[in-house]
Amino acid sequence: MSQLKKIMMTLGGSFLLVACNTVDDEEMTDITGDASDDNDRTESVVEVEETVMAENLQSPWTIVKDESRFFIPKREGTIYRIDENEEITEETVQLNEEVIQEAESGLLGMVLDPDFTSNGYAYAYHSYEGAGTAIENRIVRLEWNEAEDEWTENAVLLDGIPGAPTHNGGRLAIGPDGYLYATTGDAEEVDLAQDQESLAGSILRMELDGAIPEDNPFDGSLVYSYGHRNPQGLTWLQDGTMYSSEHGASGHDELNVIEAGNNYGWPVIEGDEEEEGMETPIIHSGQDTWAPSGITTDDDVIYMAGLRGEAVYLFNPEEPTEWTEYVSDYGRVRDVMIEGNDLYFITNNTDGRGNPESEDDRLIHMELN
């Protein structure tokens, strides 16, 4: 399933702040125009070899890999395993609370335990029916039974995270400090993002058993940063600098440097707006829409998946007003991963918002240039 693919690489200039009306769904915004100056953009075409490693996936959400296998959660509540020979197995997930899949909710983030090869543990973020009929989210530890093609919940790290059909966050990552980080959305209640007592609209930090690290910025709290609308990407540079991608209300998607205890402004400010005690992003999309999801780094360059933008974007933190559209023409892109010189990404055209082709969704491999 390999073929040569021509990629149009576009280098963009700085963005302008444009006032727009707020919409409820960041992935369905209908924005026209471009806040960058086309005269400052340079384009080049690069030929790369594309390998489709898996196809006909349904609503995949994140890419997880051990030494030789990929694991990709399906939003409805199962996990695809893709072996070295590209054979696909859909594995069941036994949870104590049933997955609720509605709009953006479902089985979302997943990350393997650092000792996965010996203990078979992974961590997952999923939506479920909480108090009354409200959607809530929880973080659980799973144990893999390879012989049975099955995952089983064996511990609850955190539950009761506010949820909704949209704005659930959902990204999990283990940082260079060994702690587990999770992004949460504002659960369609914007004021929760400014409430330090709420788990919504935040980036959370916890030990691998769910305990609160002693050096978290707020005593007795898992909240590491707050004032977020719907962050869906986490990554770190080699020097430990932490970044997160975040959906804006209508355009104004963001890439933020995350520091402990900081307030990232939602819903008080967005884009280039400023307020004392609140952080502005290092770059935002202006009136354009990326609808950013997963992010990763390579040699201190950041790659970001774009849903509405239908691309993999590249950012150089040393040139914070510039960006590159590195990969396009695959439709919606949900997550991106780099291992050595290999770039992997998953499309997300079957989630009810894309225009799927007969082979969608796909896990695709390319070599970095």
Number of C-alpha atoms within 10 A of each C-alpha: 8 12 10 11 16 16 16 17 20 19 19 20 20 17 21 18 16 15 12 13 8 12 14 12 18 26 23 14 20 13 12 10 9 14 18 19 12 12 8 11 15 12 12 10 11 13 11 15 13 17 17 18 20 22 17 15 22 19 25 28 27 26 22 19 15 13 7 9 15 19 22 26 27 22 26 18 20 19 24 22 21 20 15 12 9 14 12 18 13 17 22 15 21 17 17 13 13 15 23 21 19 14 15 22 25 27 30 28 28 28 23 21 22 15 10 14 11 8 11 16 21 21 23 23 27 29 32 24 16 17 9 6 8 12 25 22 30 21 23 24 25 24 21 18 13 10 6 9 15 17 22 18 19 14 16 16 18 17 17 17 21 25 29 21 19 20 28 32 32 31 26 28 22 21 15 15 8 13 18 20 20 27 32 29 32 30 25 21 16 19 17 24 30 22 14 19 12 18 24 35 36 30 30 22 27 23 17 18 14 18 15 19 16 13 10 18 17 16 11 12 19 26 27 24 24 31 28 30 34 33 31 30 29 28 24 21 17 12 8 11 13 17 23 26 28 29 29 31 23 26 31 29 28 25 26 20 20 23 15 16 15 16 22 28 24 23 19 15 15 25 24 17 13 13 12 7 9 16 22 20 23 16 23 29 26 27 25 24 30 30 32 33 28 31 28 24 22 17 8 16 13 20 26 31 31 29 27 22 19 25 24 28 24 23 22 16 17 9 12 15 16 19 23 21 22 20 23 18 12 19 21 28 30 30 29 28 22 18 13 8 10 12 18 20 24 30 31 29 25 18 18 11 14 15 13 18 12 8 11 21 25 22 24 20 21 20 15 15 10
